[in-house]
Amino acid sequence: MFKPVLTGLAIIKACFDNYGDDFGWKEPPYEYVFDKNPFDVISGTDRLRKEFENGTSLQEIEESWRRGLEAFLVERERFMLYS
């Protein structure tokens, strides 16, 4: 279900993993946010960046979303008019 998101993350993770010390996150500010890493702002959390930095695999990241995704799919059923 999140294949476009995972594809984008795979590209970023590949760059992070392959460029090592030469890889750098964009420094703040990002638009109107001056106190957070721009990648954190775009992704809505610092969790993904920290997982990349800690060597978490893409598969582990995807798996960590499973519970929330399953809960969302159950909750959204109440609002689906057509399926």
Order of alpha helices (4+ residues) and beta strands (2+ residues): alpha-alpha-alpha-alpha-alpha
